[in-house]
Amino acid sequence: MAIDIQTWVNVSAFSGAGIAMGLGAIGAAVAEGNTAASANYAVSRNPSASGEIFKSMLVGQAIAESAAIFALVVAMVLMFSPFPSDSLLWVFVMLAAGISMGFGAIGAAIGSGFPAAAACEGMARQPEMSGPLATNMLIGSAVCQTPAIFALVTSFILMFKDYTGLPLAPTWAAILGAGISTGLSTIGSGVGGGLIARESCLGMARQPLTATTLTNTMLLGQAVTQTPAIYGLLISFMLIFSSSPETAALTPAMALLGAGICMGLGASGPALGIGITGQSAVKAISRNLTAASDITRVMLIGMAVSESTGIYAMVISLCLIFVV
Amino acid sequence: MAIEGADIVKAAACLGASISMGLGALGPGIGEGMVAAKACEAIGKNPSEAGLLTRTMLVGQAVTESTGIYSLVVALLLLFVV
């Protein structure tokens, strides 16, 4: 029995949709549960602020949900779009799009849940800070969503790029590598950014006078947290838009696939580490505002050193793409 | 199509290099972040010792970095020497 290309493309599109939505649902569910748990705790602590707490719980959960909605959109597109079946490359495109969005939604959603939970607890502690806390939570959660948006962008570019004339080998490996690179590299950035935003909301509730400094430090820390995800996106784009000559050899394919795996895995650790640093820096500033400049300086030095292994991973990825 | 032995070996070296550097970057990244986190907290509690704390942080991070550098060396060896 001969199975034609169309059948294989359908098989991988449906598998990709499953991967995208299955993995994409993990983070949002964890984050929303976490937020609701904190909201319950906050209402029990200060029932008179329950209106504000309830509102911020719902808003926070909605932001965390958006990563899962991105995954749903990608899954729907994979299931219902008529994709061409002129090449077996489409099999790998579908899988890569699913992997990118599925993994990409985990970190962003978990991260967005942290500031929402902290804002609920903060409102119970300092009801008069509800407005600034809600604003800070929204900014912090929105930055946490950027890795999910990177993943969405990568998925859409993968699905709607024109692959005519590209050789099956080694392009299949570049496509799969691109999906893995963006997907895995966003996990750390999302969670790390969330850790910083959580501490900034908690600190703001503890010491309302430090609010402006805390928001600024949070944004600075979150910006550095995003850099590993940007490396992952960069390697993805290089893999998607590079064109390699046709070859039957295994080495070029494994080099391109390896570039994606290396950057994807290598970006998560530094991003998480940077997030942990930023979290403690924000906590320290909320307790001792006078030392803010010293703490910010040390935070940036420490983050730069944490970043180094991510840069090593990027160097190895670039060697794999361009040298080997 | 016959796949030659040398090709398989080189392909495995590429994949090995990527796994080595990818996984090897995870630990040091998180560990160095923890070092810097405690340094920030300590400076918040005792700002007058900021210089000493920064120095200690950098020494600690340099030691933590070593396994990341081992991974880098192994990856480069796999890519260009073996």
Interface residues (C-beta under 8 A of the other chain):
Chain A: G188 A248 A249 L250 T251 A253 M254 A255 L257 G258 A259 G260 I261 C262 M263 G264 L265 G266 A267 S268 G269 P270 A271 L272 G273 I274 G275 I276 T277 Q279 S280 A281 K283 A284 I285 R287 N288 T290 A291 D294 I295 V298 M299 I301 G302 M303 V305 S306 E307 S308 T309 G310 Y312 A313 V315 I316 S317 C319 L320 V323 V324
Chain B: M1 I3 D7 I8 K10 A11 A12 C14 L15 A17 S18 I19 M21 G22 L23 G24 A25 L26 G27 P28 G29 I30 G31 E32 G33 M34 V35 A36 A37 K38 A39 C40 E41 I43 G44 K45 P47 A50 L53 T54 M57 L58 Q61 E65 G68 I69 S71 L72 A75 L76 L79
